[in-house]
Amino acid sequence: MPTLTRRGFVATAMAGLAVADAALATDGAVPNSAGTERPRHRAPAKACDSHFHIIDARFPPPDTPKPPGMTFDDYRLLQARLGTTRAVPVQPKNHGTDPTCLLDSLARFGGNGRGIAVLRPDVTDAELKRLDAGYMRGLRFSVWNPKDTVAPIATIEPLAKRIADLGWHVQVHMSGEQIRENAALLNRLPCPIVFDHMGRLDPAKGPDDAGFATIAGLVEKDRAWVKLAGAYLNTKVGPPGYPDATRTARAFVKLAPERLVWGSDWPHVTETHKPDDAVLFDLLSDWAGNEAVRDKILVDNPAKLYGFA
């Protein structure tokens, strides 16, 4: 990755935003997102999208699929449409444990990005320091589907011990059942935990799922955070209101609004029929109940969790 000054980072980021705004002025379309309208609810200043993926065929590894329309420039179009400024890209499985694409994106965000990587336990201390300097702030363990897991459950604790002194956190994508089964492991980790996609609780049970109690216990000890993302992963009913996912989201808001962040989950790699991101963004206002809580979830909470100035 070429070395840029901080001024160069900012200039690159602003140029990207200019391109995004120009494209939006044309047709409002964003790859891998339905609809063209902006959200009904305007985003506050410094609003953060805390969960999405950048997938780019220019970056390794070369032997994994890289679907089109999922690059940094494509994501800039979504930012312009939604009105978000800060961004937390999460390493996708398409890039394995190679952080090159993620580091490139973080550099191009010009200080407004923080990244979540996927690594192996044998990562060197020097590499961790390099990633920390490149705005990496956590490690993801997506184990919900064992068939395509890159970093398995057995690697969570060894890596958590490696990153604790850096102030990073562990981000887990587990089902509610997996969360309950691994409660002892999660409770002994030496760093904070962020639960992906509202904990992937059973949509029929919502907050009555045993996994909710495990998450709540960690949240109440100030040990955990929850991402309000992936409404379509937490529903059997579906759009436009995702009532079962809404029930779960509101339960987390009632539990601890100060421990929540929001994410678009663009480019919605699990979905054959892409959702409308403006609808997903507006859902947060319904979940939060009022503007003050919504803005806390979009601005204050991610600033604290990810270390935005």
C-alpha positions as CSV (number, residue, x, y, z in Angstrom):
1,M,0.0,0.0,0.0
2,P,1.5,3.4,-0.9
3,T,2.4,5.7,1.9
4,L,0.3,8.9,2.1
5,T,0.4,11.9,4.4
6,R,-2.6,12.6,6.6
7,R,-3.3,15.5,4.2
8,G,-3.2,13.0,1.4
9,F,-5.7,10.7,3.2
10,V,-8.1,13.6,3.6
11,A,-7.8,14.8,0.1
12,T,-8.4,11.3,-1.2
13,A,-11.5,10.9,1.0
14,M,-12.9,14.2,-0.1
15,A,-12.3,13.4,-3.7
16,G,-14.2,10.1,-3.2
17,L,-17.1,12.0,-1.7
18,A,-17.2,14.4,-4.6
19,V,-17.5,11.4,-7.0
20,A,-20.2,9.9,-4.9
21,D,-22.3,13.1,-4.8
22,A,-22.0,13.5,-8.5
23,A,-23.2,10.0,-9.2
24,L,-26.1,10.5,-6.8
25,A,-27.1,13.6,-8.6
26,T,-27.5,11.5,-11.7
27,D,-29.8,8.7,-10.6
28,G,-29.4,7.9,-6.9
29,A,-28.6,4.3,-7.5
30,V,-26.1,2.3,-5.3
31,P,-24.8,-1.1,-6.3
32,N,-26.2,-3.9,-4.2
33,S,-28.9,-1.7,-2.7
34,A,-32.5,-1.5,-3.7
35,G,-34.3,1.9,-4.1
36,T,-32.8,5.3,-5.0
37,E,-34.4,7.6,-2.4
38,R,-32.6,9.1,0.6
39,P,-33.9,8.1,4.1
40,R,-36.8,10.0,5.5
41,H,-34.8,10.7,8.6
42,R,-31.8,12.9,8.1
43,A,-28.5,11.5,9.5
44,P,-26.9,13.6,12.2
45,A,-23.4,15.0,11.8
46,K,-20.7,12.4,12.3
47,A,-23.1,9.5,11.9
48,C,-21.3,6.2,11.7
49,D,-22.1,3.0,9.7
50,S,-20.5,0.5,12.0
51,H,-20.9,-2.6,9.9
52,F,-20.3,-3.2,6.2
53,H,-17.9,-4.9,3.8
54,I,-15.6,-3.9,1.0
55,I,-14.9,-6.6,-1.6
56,D,-12.4,-5.8,-4.4
57,A,-11.0,-8.1,-7.0
58,R,-7.8,-6.0,-7.0
59,F,-6.8,-7.4,-3.6
60,P,-5.8,-10.9,-2.4
61,P,-6.3,-13.7,-2.1
62,P,-6.8,-14.3,-5.8
63,D,-8.6,-17.6,-5.5
64,T,-11.8,-16.4,-3.8
65,P,-14.9,-14.9,-5.5
66,K,-15.1,-11.1,-5.6
67,P,-18.6,-10.1,-6.7
68,P,-18.9,-6.8,-8.6
69,G,-20.3,-3.6,-7.2
70,M,-18.8,-4.0,-3.7
71,T,-15.7,-1.7,-3.8
72,F,-14.7,1.3,-1.8
73,D,-16.0,3.7,-4.5
74,D,-19.3,1.8,-4.6
75,Y,-19.7,2.2,-0.8
76,R,-19.0,5.9,-1.1
77,L,-22.3,6.1,-3.1
78,L,-24.1,4.6,-0.2
79,Q,-22.5,7.0,2.3
80,A,-23.7,9.9,0.2
81,R,-27.2,8.5,-0.1
82,L,-27.6,7.8,3.6
83,G,-25.6,10.9,4.9
84,T,-23.2,8.9,7.1
85,T,-19.6,10.2,7.6
86,R,-17.8,7.7,9.8
87,A,-17.3,4.1,8.8
88,V,-16.3,0.7,10.2
89,P,-15.6,-1.7,7.4
90,V,-15.4,-5.4,8.5
91,Q,-13.1,-7.9,6.8
92,P,-15.3,-10.1,4.6
93,K,-14.7,-13.8,4.1
94,N,-13.8,-13.1,0.4
95,H,-10.5,-11.7,1.6
96,G,-9.7,-14.4,4.1
97,T,-7.1,-13.2,6.6
98,D,-5.3,-10.8,4.2
99,P,-6.0,-7.2,5.5
100,T,-4.7,-5.4,2.4
101,C,-8.1,-4.4,1.0
102,L,-9.3,-3.3,4.5
103,L,-6.1,-1.2,5.1
104,D,-6.5,0.4,1.7
105,S,-10.1,1.4,2.5
106,L,-9.2,2.8,6.0
107,A,-6.5,4.9,4.4
108,R,-9.0,6.3,1.9
109,F,-11.5,7.2,4.6
110,G,-9.0,9.9,5.8
111,G,-9.3,9.3,9.5
112,N,-13.1,8.7,9.5
113,G,-12.6,4.9,9.3
114,R,-11.9,2.2,11.8
115,G,-11.5,-1.5,10.8
116,I,-12.3,-4.9,12.1
117,A,-9.9,-7.6,10.8
118,V,-9.8,-11.4,10.6
119,L,-6.5,-12.9,11.7
120,R,-4.8,-16.2,12.7
121,P,-3.3,-16.7,16.2
122,D,0.2,-16.8,14.8
123,V,0.0,-13.1,13.7
124,T,3.2,-11.3,14.8
125,D,3.3,-8.5,17.3
126,A,4.8,-6.3,14.6
127,E,1.9,-7.0,12.3
128,L,-0.6,-6.1,15.1
129,K,1.2,-2.8,15.6
130,R,1.1,-2.1,11.9
131,L,-2.6,-2.8,11.8
132,D,-3.2,-0.7,14.8
133,A,-1.4,2.2,13.2
134,G,-3.7,1.7,10.1
135,Y,-6.8,2.2,12.2
136,M,-7.7,-1.4,12.9
137,R,-9.6,-1.7,16.2
138,G,-10.9,-5.3,16.5
139,L,-11.0,-8.8,15.3
140,R,-14.1,-10.6,13.9
141,F,-15.0,-14.3,14.4
142,S,-17.9,-15.2,12.1
143,V,-18.7,-18.7,13.2
144,W,-22.5,-18.7,12.7
145,N,-22.0,-21.0,9.6
146,P,-19.3,-23.6,10.4
147,K,-19.1,-24.4,6.7
148,D,-17.4,-21.1,5.8
149,T,-15.8,-20.1,9.0
150,V,-12.4,-18.5,8.5
151,A,-11.4,-17.9,12.2
152,P,-13.0,-20.7,14.3
153,I,-14.2,-20.5,17.9
154,A,-10.9,-22.1,19.2
155,T,-9.0,-19.1,18.0
156,I,-11.1,-16.5,19.9
157,E,-9.4,-16.7,23.3
158,P,-5.8,-16.9,22.1
159,L,-6.2,-13.9,19.8
160,A,-8.2,-12.0,22.5
161,K,-5.2,-12.2,24.7
162,R,-3.0,-10.8,22.0
163,I,-5.1,-7.8,21.3
164,A,-6.2,-6.8,24.8
165,D,-3.3,-4.5,25.4
166,L,-3.9,-2.7,22.1
167,G,-7.4,-1.7,23.4
168,W,-9.1,-3.7,20.6
169,H,-12.2,-5.8,21.0
170,V,-13.5,-9.1,19.8
171,Q,-16.5,-9.1,17.4
172,V,-18.5,-12.4,17.3
173,H,-21.0,-13.5,14.7
174,M,-22.7,-16.3,16.6
175,S,-26.3,-17.6,16.8
176,G,-28.2,-17.2,20.0
177,E,-27.6,-20.9,20.7
178,Q,-23.9,-20.6,20.1
179,I,-23.7,-17.6,22.4
180,R,-25.4,-19.5,25.2
181,E,-23.2,-22.6,24.7
182,N,-20.0,-20.4,24.8
183,A,-21.1,-18.2,27.7
184,A,-18.1,-19.3,29.9
185,L,-15.6,-18.5,27.1
186,L,-17.2,-15.1,26.4
187,N,-17.2,-14.2,30.1
188,R,-13.5,-14.9,30.5
189,L,-12.2,-12.9,27.5
190,P,-9.8,-10.1,28.5
191,C,-11.2,-7.5,26.1
192,P,-14.6,-6.1,25.2
193,I,-17.0,-8.1,23.0
194,V,-19.2,-6.8,20.2
195,F,-22.1,-9.0,19.1
196,D,-22.9,-9.0,15.4
197,H,-26.4,-8.7,14.0
198,M,-28.2,-8.4,17.3
199,G,-26.9,-11.8,18.4
200,R,-28.7,-13.8,15.7
201,L,-31.4,-14.8,18.2
202,D,-34.2,-17.1,17.1
203,P,-36.7,-14.7,15.5
204,A,-39.6,-16.5,17.0
205,K,-38.2,-16.0,20.5
206,G,-36.5,-12.7,20.2
207,P,-35.4,-11.4,23.7
208,D,-36.8,-14.7,25.2
209,D,-34.0,-16.6,23.4
210,A,-31.5,-17.8,26.1
211,G,-28.7,-16.0,24.1
212,F,-30.2,-12.7,25.0
213,A,-29.7,-13.3,28.7
214,T,-26.0,-14.1,28.0
215,I,-25.5,-10.9,26.0
216,A,-27.5,-8.9,28.6
217,G,-25.3,-10.2,31.4
218,L,-22.1,-9.0,29.6
219,V,-23.7,-5.7,28.6
220,E,-24.7,-5.0,32.2
221,K,-21.0,-5.6,33.3
222,D,-19.9,-3.1,30.7
223,R,-18.1,-5.9,28.9
224,A,-20.1,-6.0,25.6
225,W,-21.7,-4.0,22.8
226,V,-24.4,-5.0,20.3
227,K,-24.7,-4.1,16.6
228,L,-28.2,-3.2,15.5
229,A,-27.6,-4.6,12.0
230,G,-29.0,-7.2,9.6
231,A,-32.8,-6.9,10.2
232,Y,-33.2,-9.4,7.4
233,L,-31.1,-11.9,9.3
234,N,-33.3,-11.7,12.3
235,T,-36.8,-12.1,10.8
236,K,-39.2,-14.7,9.5
237,V,-41.7,-12.0,8.6
238,G,-39.6,-9.7,6.5
239,P,-40.0,-6.1,5.2
240,P,-41.0,-3.5,5.3
241,G,-41.2,-3.4,9.1
242,Y,-39.4,-6.6,10.1
243,P,-41.6,-6.8,13.2
244,D,-39.8,-9.8,14.8
245,A,-36.4,-8.1,14.3
246,T,-37.9,-4.9,15.6
247,R,-39.0,-6.7,18.8
248,T,-35.4,-7.8,19.4
249,A,-33.9,-4.4,18.5
250,R,-36.3,-2.6,20.9
251,A,-35.4,-5.0,23.7
252,F,-31.7,-4.1,23.3
253,V,-32.6,-0.4,23.2
254,K,-34.5,-0.8,26.5
255,L,-31.6,-2.8,28.0
256,A,-28.8,-0.4,27.3
257,P,-29.0,2.3,24.6
258,E,-25.5,3.4,25.4
259,R,-24.0,0.1,24.3
260,L,-25.5,-0.1,20.8
261,V,-24.2,0.9,17.4
262,W,-25.8,0.7,14.0
263,G,-24.7,-0.9,10.7
264,S,-26.0,-1.1,7.2
265,D,-24.5,-4.6,6.5
266,W,-24.0,-3.4,2.9
267,P,-23.4,-5.0,0.3
268,H,-25.8,-7.6,1.9
269,V,-23.8,-10.6,0.7
270,T,-26.3,-13.1,2.1
271,E,-29.3,-11.6,0.2
272,T,-30.3,-12.6,-3.3
273,H,-32.8,-9.7,-3.3
274,K,-31.0,-6.7,-1.9
275,P,-32.8,-4.6,0.7
276,D,-33.4,-0.8,0.5
277,D,-30.7,0.7,2.7
278,A,-32.8,3.9,3.2
279,V,-35.5,1.7,4.7
280,L,-33.0,0.0,6.9
281,F,-31.6,3.3,8.1
282,D,-35.1,4.6,8.9
283,L,-35.8,1.5,10.9
284,L,-33.3,2.7,13.5
285,S,-35.5,5.7,14.3
286,D,-38.4,3.3,14.9
287,W,-36.2,1.1,17.1
288,A,-34.7,3.9,19.1
289,G,-38.0,5.5,19.9
290,N,-36.7,9.1,19.9
291,E,-34.1,11.2,18.1
292,A,-31.7,11.6,21.1
293,V,-31.4,7.8,21.5
294,R,-31.0,7.4,17.7
295,D,-28.2,10.0,17.6
296,K,-26.4,8.3,20.5
297,I,-26.4,5.0,18.6
298,L,-25.2,6.7,15.4
299,V,-22.7,9.2,16.8
300,D,-21.7,9.0,20.5
301,N,-21.6,5.2,21.0
302,P,-19.4,4.5,17.9
303,A,-17.1,7.4,18.8
304,K,-16.5,5.7,22.2
305,L,-16.2,2.1,21.0
306,Y,-14.0,2.8,17.9
307,G,-12.0,5.8,19.2
308,F,-13.2,8.5,16.8
309,A,-11.9,11.9,17.9
